């Protein structure tokens, strides 16, 4: 199983409350997802490579892309994703991927649901 990569204009996004904070969610093909992180478009291949490793373990992930960024989304039905979102003070991408490769860091957009990595 490989992560799906789609144009972000094809999904419906919304905000919701989970884990004592506001999250960004999306609806795609009768499934609900939570935004786990954002990277610059130039880091798309690294994000995809890391997402492939997780989907091979059964985690349901989607990557959406805009002109400038890629967003990683995890299924809200997936127990790994739920536990990741509930982890205190750990950005979801760091929690899922462990130590991120030096060339894969979330962009500091500062918007709710985005998860900038500490310097």
N, C-alpha and C positions, 0 to 999 in steps of 0.2 A: 504494500500500500504506500502510495506517495502523497505528499501534501498537494492539494489543489492550489493553483495560482490563478487568480482572476482579477479583472479590472474592478477597482473599488466602486465604480459607478453602478455595478450590477448587484450591489447589496444594499440592504436597508439597515442603517445604524440607529442606535438609541442609547439612552443612559439608564442605568439601573443601580440599585443598592445591593452590595454583596461584600461580606467581610469587613463591615464597618466603614466602607467608603463607596463613593460613586465610581462605577465602572462604565466603560464604553462597550456596548454589545452590538451584535449584528445578527440579522436573520438571513439565512441563505438555504434554499432547498429544504424547507421544513425543519431546520435545525437552528438552535441558538448558540452563539459563540460569544466569547469575551476577548477583548483586545489584550494581548499579553505584552506587546512591545512594538516599537517603531524604529526602523532603521532607514538610512539614506538609500536611495535607489541603487547607488553604486555597490552597496553591500548585499544586494538581492541574492547573488549566487551563494554567498557565505550563509545567509539566513536559510536559504533553501536546503543547503547541505546539512545544517544542524537540524532543521525540521524533518528531513528524511530519516535521520537517526532515531528521532522520537516516534515517528509514524511506524517505523519498523517494529517498535515495541508496543504498538497498539494505540498510541495517543492520536486523537483525531484533531488535525491542524489544517488551517487554511491560511494562505498568504494572499493579501490583497495589495494591489499596487496603484499608485497615483503617478503623476508626472515626476514627483520628487522623492516619494517615500514608499516604503513597503511596511505593511502592518502584519503582525503575526496574531492569529486568532485561534483559540482553543475551544472545543466543544464543551458546553456547560453540562453535558451528560457524563463527561469523562472524569472519573475519580481523581486522576493525576492532576487535571486542571483545577478541580475544586480544591484539592489540598494545596496546590501552588498558590491559588488566590488567597487562601486563608493563612499562608505563612507570614508571620509578623515581620515587617520591615525588610523584606527581601523582594526585590523587583522580580516579577514573574519570569522574565527571560533568564535571569541569573539562576533562579530556583530550578527551572527546567533544564537548562544547559550546563549547570554547574559553573565552572570558570569559562567565561566567554573567550573565544579567540581574540587576540588583540585587534583584529580588523573588523570585529563585529560588536558594535556598541549601539545601544539605543540612542536616537537623537533626542536632545533635551528640548522637546517641544513645550513641556510644561502644562499641557492640557490634561484634563481628567482622563484617566484610562491610559495615558502614555506613561512609560516607565523608564525615565532616564537612568543610566547607570552612573554610580558615583565615580569620581575621578580618582 
